[in-house]
Amino acid sequence: MSSWQIYSIGFAAQILFSGRLFIQWFLSEKNKKVLTPSVFWKLSLIASFLLFVYGYLRDDFSIMLGQAITYFIYIRNLQLQGEWNKLPKFLRIFLYFFPVLIIIYSYNNNTYDIQKLLFNEAIPLWLLILGSTAQIIFNLRFLYQWIYSERMKESVLPLGFWFLSLIGSTMILVYAIIRKDPVLFVGHIMGILIYTRNIIISRKYAKL
């Protein structure tokens, strides 16, 4: 697969990620509180699917790790909102098993090389650690959000979610600049603005 095709997959994922944020931001501004529309999780799941593929094609462990952390949390939030069972059954089965299927496929075709993935010449060890740490912090926001939502018995985006988003996204932006990855750079430069705005909205209307 050519570089432009690989980048197209990555940019498609970032467009969906950015789209979900703009929709969520717009609805939150309109309603004067931070909302969590179901389309946020639907776009998240599709984008995560594409970005996982992008990371795989780029031999970028940190990207794959980040998506592996949140993939099933997106599904769980759709379940909490009662939207998951509305999807066609074959699509639900495919989405459930996709990460496992791609690993099995790669292993059986001798293309899944742990050595290549973890010790990529284009990504020095220190940079891999930086990128992986950034992805873990950035995507732990969804673990936090999931636990919070389970306790509240509804899908919500608490203030802590946006603080973790801002910290993790800033670190990934640094990684993207060093790695010279336009997909990550474009996605997170816009995200930082929205995360900051959601923090302002959350703190402002919590005082009312």
N, C-alpha and C positions, 0 to 999 in steps of 0.2 A: 504494500500500500504506500502511495506517495506521501510526502510530507504535507502537501496542501490538503489531502483527503483526511489525514490524521488531525490537522489543525481545524478543519471544518467540523469534525466531530466535537472537538474541545470547545470551539466557539459556540456551537449549537447548544451545548450543555450550559455554558456561561450565560447565553441569552435567556435560557429558561430560568436559570437561577436568579438572574437580574430581574426577569419578568415577574417572578413570584414576589420578590422584594418590593417592586414598584406597586404591584396590586395591593399587597399588604399595607404598604406605606400610605397609599392613596386612601384606602378604606379607613385606616387608623386616623389620618388627618381629618377625614370627613366626619367620623363618629367621635372624635376627641378622646379616643382611648385606643390602646394597642389591641388589635383584633387578630384572629387566626382563621381566615377563611379556608375552606376545604381545598380550594384551588391552589393554595400555598403548598400543601402537602402533595397534591397530584403533580404539580410542576417539579417539586423537589425530587420526587421518585423518578420521574423521567430523566431529569437532568443528572441525577446520581448514576443512573444506568449508563448514560452516555459518557460521563466523566470517568467512570470506572473503566470503560472500554478505552478511552483516551489515555489514561494512565498506563493501562496494559500495553497499548501500542507504542507508548513512549518509554517503556521500561522504567517507569517512575513509581517506585514502591510507595513513596509518601502519599501520592495522589490516590493510589489504590487503597492504602490503609485508611485514609480519610473517609472514602466512600463506603468502605466495609463497615466502619463504625456506625454510620448513620442510616444506611440503606433500610434496615429492618425497623428502625425507629420511625421512619417516614410511613412505612406500612402500618405500624401500630397506631400512629396518630390518625390515619384514615379509618382504622377500625374504631377508635374512640369516637370519631365523628359520624360513624355509621355509613361511611362512603365506600369502604373496601368491598363489601359484599355486593355493591351495585355494579362492580366491574365484571366483565365476562369471566367465567370460571377458568377457561383455558389461559387467559391473560394473568389471572392471579397465580395459577400454578407455575407459569413461566417465570414471572417476576420473583416468586419465592425461591426458585431453584437456580436462577440465572448465575449468581456468583459462583455456586458450586459447579455448575455445568461448564463454565469457561475454564476453571482450574482443571477439571477432569479432562476436558478436550485438549488443553495445552499439554498436560502431562502425557497423555496417550500419543500425542503427535510429536513428542520430544522438543517442544518449543518453550516449555515452562522451565526456565533455568534460574534457580534460586541464586546461584553465584552471580549471574548476569544482572538479576534484579536488585540484589543488595550491594553489589560491588560494580556498579556501572561506571565505566571510565569517565563518562561525561558528568558524573555526580560524585565528587569527593566525599569521603566518609563524614567529614564535619558538616558538609552541606546536606547530606542525607539525614543526619541527626537533626539539623535545624528544621528541615522541611517536615520530617516526621513529627517532631515536637510541636511544630506549628499546627499541623493537621490534627494532632491529638487534642490540643487545647481548643482549636476551632470547632471540632466535631463533638467534644465532650459537652458542648452547649446543648446538644440534642439529647444526650444522656441525662443531663440536668433537667432539661425541659420535659423529658419523658417521665422521670420520677416525680417531678412536680405535678404533671398532668394526671398521672395515676392517682396521686393523693387527692387531687381536686376532682377526679372523676370526669374531667373534660379536657379537651385539647386547648392549652393556653401557652402564650409566650411571655414568661415572667421577666422582670428587669434583669436578673442575673444572666439570662440567656443573651441579652444584648451586650452586656459587658464582656462575656466570654467571646462573643462574635467579634467585637471590636479588637480585643487583644489578639485573638487567633488570626484574624484577617490581616492585621498589621504585620504580623510575623510572616504570614504567607506572601504578602506583598514584597517583603524584603527578599524572601526566597526566590520569588518570581523574577525580581530584578537581577539577582546574581545568576540565576539559572537561564536568564534571557528567554522566559516563557511568556509569550504574549497572551495566551489564553488565561493563565492565572492572573497576570497583571491587570488585564481589562476587567475581569470579573471582580477582583477585590478592591480596585481603586474606586469603583462605583459603590460597592457594598459598604465600605467604611463610612461614606456619607449617610447612608440610610440607617446603619447601626447607631451612629451618633444621634441622628434625629429621633429614633425610637427611644433612646435613653432619655432624651429631653422630654418627649411626650409622656413616657412612663413616670418620670419624676415630677413633672408639672401637674399632671392630672391626678396623681396619687395624693397630692396635697389639698385637692379640692374637696 
